[in-house]
């Protein structure tokens, strides 16, 4: 694992207009980072700003103030398609283009006007193996695969290019427990074997416990606790963090998305 951050948000503030003409603060001077080879989980109740934070890293959103860095470089200096190939978001619900799995794996390269990945090459074969995408699926209709299989194709597609970091937004919420556990192992292996920085937004604390090196708890737009996952989950120091960690799954999913 690298000692320095690959992805870093520095004192970012995000707000949005309200119906009354004012502004509502979503993130409050938030600083957080993830190193290459590390899985960082970001947990908190719905409406706490987790997805907003995630989308700053590949410029799907811009902060009001503060900076977002990739390997020390301000992401605003990078062309968005290039940035999003290096820092790739895998959404909660798998999105696949019409066509085969093979065509989907080439989609990022097509958008960047680059050569498509060689699905028979050693690097792509390793990606397919790590993501548990069978080569027998390559010429199948991607949208006719199971949800779990589609999520794996989305992961492989994200890696079929210059990917340095993965942003995972509730990636197992639509999956059964067994499939979720298998994907947790996949995330861990992707970080270790591909050297990726992975930021994982989740309500599922057991998922974070299985695969995350560190966890940050985000409450009302502020990180109230951050540290090694086992330590934070077992012995949180912040009162709000303790309340969140002892709440029921239904309570953690409550509120505004």
C-alpha positions, 0 to 999 in steps of 0.5 A, spaced: 500 500 500 502 506 498 504 511 504 501 517 500 494 519 497 492 517 490 485 521 491 484 527 496 479 532 497 481 538 501 477 542 505 471 541 500 464 545 501 458 543 497 451 547 497 445 547 493 440 552 493 433 552 497 426 553 495 426 559 499 432 563 495 438 561 500 443 555 500 443 548 504 450 546 505 451 538 503 459 538 505 462 542 510 470 543 509 471 536 508 478 533 508 479 525 506 483 521 502 485 514 499 492 511 497 493 506 492 492 499 494 487 501 499 479 500 500 476 506 504 469 506 506 464 512 507 458 510 511 453 514 514 445 515 514 442 517 507 442 525 506 449 525 510 453 527 503 456 520 501 454 520 494 455 528 493 462 527 496 464 521 491 462 525 485 467 530 487 472 525 485 471 525 478 468 532 477 460 529 476 460 535 481 464 541 483 465 543 490 463 551 492 470 551 495 476 546 496 480 542 492 480 535 489 487 532 487 489 525 483 496 524 485 497 531 487 494 534 481 488 538 481 482 534 477 480 541 474 486 541 470 484 534 467 479 533 461 473 530 464 473 524 459 480 522 461 479 523 468 473 519 468 477 513 465 482 514 471 477 515 476 471 511 474 464 511 478 461 504 478 453 506 480 449 503 485 444 500 479 448 497 474 448 501 467 450 497 461 450 499 454 445 495 449 449 490 445 454 484 448 459 484 454 465 485 449 462 491 446 461 494 453 468 493 455 470 497 449 465 503 451 470 507 455 476 506 449 471 508 444 469 515 448 476 516 449 477 515 441 482 510 444 484 502 441 479 497 444 482 493 449 484 486 447 480 481 450 485 475 449 491 479 452 494 478 458 492 484 462 484 484 460 484 476 462 487 478 469 481 483 469 476 478 467 479 473 472 479 478 478 472 481 476 469 474 475 467 475 468 467 469 464 469 469 457 463 465 455 459 471 457 463 476 452 458 475 446 452 475 450 447 480 451 450 484 457 443 486 459 440 479 459 445 477 465 443 477 472 444 483 476 450 480 480 453 479 473 452 485 470 455 489 476 461 484 475 461 487 467 461 494 470 467 493 474 471 490 468 469 495 464 471 500 469 478 497 469 479 496 461 483 502 461 487 507 465 483 506 471 487 508 477 481 509 482 474 506 483 468 510 486 463 505 488 456 507 490 452 502 494 455 497 489 451 491 493 445 494 495 441 490 489 445 483 491 443 477 495 448 476 501 452 471 498 453 475 491 455 481 496 460 477 500 463 475 493 464 482 491 467 484 497 472 479 496 473 482 489 474 489 491 479 487 496 483 483 490 482 489 486 486 494 491 491 489 492 493 486 485 491 492 481 494 497 486 487 501 485 485 506 490 477 504 492 472 509 495 466 505 497 460 508 499 455 504 503 450 503 508 452 496 509 457 496 515 458 488 514 461 490 507 465 495 510 468 490 515 469 485 510 473 489 505 475 496 507 482 498 510 479 504 513 472 507 514 470 514 515 463 516 518 459 522 515 454 525 519 450 531 516 456 533 511 461 532 516 466 527 517 465 525 525 470 519 525 475 516 521 480 510 522 482 503 521 475 499 520 475 494 525 477 500 530 472 505 528 466 499 528 468 496 535 470 503 539 467 509 536 469 515 540 464 520 537 457 520 540 453 521 533 458 515 530 456 511 536 448 512 535 449 511 527 453 504 528 448 502 533 442 504 529 438 498 525 439 497 518 432 501 516 434 507 520 441 507 517 437 507 510 432 513 512 432 520 510 433 523 504 437 520 499 
